[in-house]
Amino acid sequence: MFTCLFYLTGIGMNLKERINQDLKDAMKSGDKVKLETIRSIRALILEFEKSGAGREINQDDEVKMLSTAVKKRKDSIEQFRNAGREELALKEERELGILLSYLPKQLGEEEIASEVKKIASEIGAKSKEDFPKLMPLVMKELKGKADGKLVKSVVEKFLS
């Protein structure tokens, strides 16, 4: 009973198991955009498995994979909007929302700023010259938890 409860709530499920379950649900519901997006994630997982990495996919790999897909969707949304293709931008936004649901909760600007202050105080970063030291440490700490562009702007604001 206990393991069944964990399975149903998604706790303890890895990305591949969750994707397979969500794929079935999307097929049953007939949600074409969700189905297409989940299939694209599944393709990324299969691509990794066949890449010859010689190891099981881990959570860092999953986050990296999903973050790349999220970045592509954000870029596409911007491109479609610039080209006046609103219907395609809306479809990409829907896909983006689905992808984000598989990533850890994204941090807001205040949470990022708090982390930046903590790391900056640990290494003594105070001016713009410290950006090359601070930025990689912050990105390593917030990997998969925050948008890179937002992190960069918060770090720049903090150091200016």
Contacts in CASP RR format, 6 or more apart in sequence:
PFRMAT RR
TARGET T0000
AUTHOR 0000-0000-0000
METHOD contacts of the structure
MODEL  1
MFTCLFYLTGIGMNLKERINQDLKDAMKSGDKVKLETIRSIRALILEFEK
SGAGREINQDDEVKMLSTAVKKRKDSIEQFRNAGREELALKEERELGILL
SYLPKQLGEEEIASEVKKIASEIGAKSKEDFPKLMPLVMKELKGKADGKL
VKSVVEKFLS
6 12 0 8 1.000
6 13 0 8 1.000
7 13 0 8 1.000
10 18 0 8 1.000
13 21 0 8 1.000
14 57 0 8 1.000
14 62 0 8 1.000
15 41 0 8 1.000
15 45 0 8 1.000
15 57 0 8 1.000
15 62 0 8 1.000
15 66 0 8 1.000
15 102 0 8 1.000
16 42 0 8 1.000
16 45 0 8 1.000
16 57 0 8 1.000
18 102 0 8 1.000
19 38 0 8 1.000
19 41 0 8 1.000
19 42 0 8 1.000
19 45 0 8 1.000
19 102 0 8 1.000
20 42 0 8 1.000
22 34 0 8 1.000
22 38 0 8 1.000
23 35 0 8 1.000
23 38 0 8 1.000
23 39 0 8 1.000
23 42 0 8 1.000
26 34 0 8 1.000
26 35 0 8 1.000
26 38 0 8 1.000
27 35 0 8 1.000
33 91 0 8 1.000
33 94 0 8 1.000
33 95 0 8 1.000
33 98 0 8 1.000
34 98 0 8 1.000
36 95 0 8 1.000
37 94 0 8 1.000
37 95 0 8 1.000
37 98 0 8 1.000
37 99 0 8 1.000
38 98 0 8 1.000
40 69 0 8 1.000
40 95 0 8 1.000
41 65 0 8 1.000
41 66 0 8 1.000
41 69 0 8 1.000
41 99 0 8 1.000
41 102 0 8 1.000
44 65 0 8 1.000
44 69 0 8 1.000
45 57 0 8 1.000
45 62 0 8 1.000
45 65 0 8 1.000
48 57 0 8 1.000
48 61 0 8 1.000
48 65 0 8 1.000
49 57 0 8 1.000
60 143 0 8 1.000
62 102 0 8 1.000
63 103 0 8 1.000
63 104 0 8 1.000
63 143 0 8 1.000
63 144 0 8 1.000
64 143 0 8 1.000
64 144 0 8 1.000
66 99 0 8 1.000
66 102 0 8 1.000
66 103 0 8 1.000
67 103 0 8 1.000
67 143 0 8 1.000
67 144 0 8 1.000
69 99 0 8 1.000
70 96 0 8 1.000
70 99 0 8 1.000
70 100 0 8 1.000
70 103 0 8 1.000
73 92 0 8 1.000
73 93 0 8 1.000
73 95 0 8 1.000
73 96 0 8 1.000
73 99 0 8 1.000
74 96 0 8 1.000
76 88 0 8 1.000
76 89 0 8 1.000
76 92 0 8 1.000
77 89 0 8 1.000
77 92 0 8 1.000
77 93 0 8 1.000
77 96 0 8 1.000
80 86 0 8 1.000
80 88 0 8 1.000
80 89 0 8 1.000
80 92 0 8 1.000
81 89 0 8 1.000
100 106 0 8 1.000
103 144 0 8 1.000
104 144 0 8 1.000
104 145 0 8 1.000
105 145 0 8 1.000
106 144 0 8 1.000
106 145 0 8 1.000
106 146 0 8 1.000
106 147 0 8 1.000
107 115 0 8 1.000
107 142 0 8 1.000
107 145 0 8 1.000
107 146 0 8 1.000
108 146 0 8 1.000
108 150 0 8 1.000
109 150 0 8 1.000
109 154 0 8 1.000
111 146 0 8 1.000
112 138 0 8 1.000
112 142 0 8 1.000
112 146 0 8 1.000
112 150 0 8 1.000
112 151 0 8 1.000
112 154 0 8 1.000
113 154 0 8 1.000
113 157 0 8 1.000
113 158 0 8 1.000
115 138 0 8 1.000
115 141 0 8 1.000
115 142 0 8 1.000
116 134 0 8 1.000
116 138 0 8 1.000
116 151 0 8 1.000
116 154 0 8 1.000
116 155 0 8 1.000
116 158 0 8 1.000
117 158 0 8 1.000
119 125 0 8 1.000
119 134 0 8 1.000
119 137 0 8 1.000
119 138 0 8 1.000
119 141 0 8 1.000
120 126 0 8 1.000
120 130 0 8 1.000
120 134 0 8 1.000
120 158 0 8 1.000
120 159 0 8 1.000
123 130 0 8 1.000
123 133 0 8 1.000
123 134 0 8 1.000
123 137 0 8 1.000
124 130 0 8 1.000
125 131 0 8 1.000
125 133 0 8 1.000
125 134 0 8 1.000
125 159 0 8 1.000
126 159 0 8 1.000
127 159 0 8 1.000
128 156 0 8 1.000
128 159 0 8 1.000
128 160 0 8 1.000
130 159 0 8 1.000
131 155 0 8 1.000
131 156 0 8 1.000
131 159 0 8 1.000
134 155 0 8 1.000
134 159 0 8 1.000
135 151 0 8 1.000
135 152 0 8 1.000
135 155 0 8 1.000
138 151 0 8 1.000
138 155 0 8 1.000
139 148 0 8 1.000
139 151 0 8 1.000
142 151 0 8 1.000
END
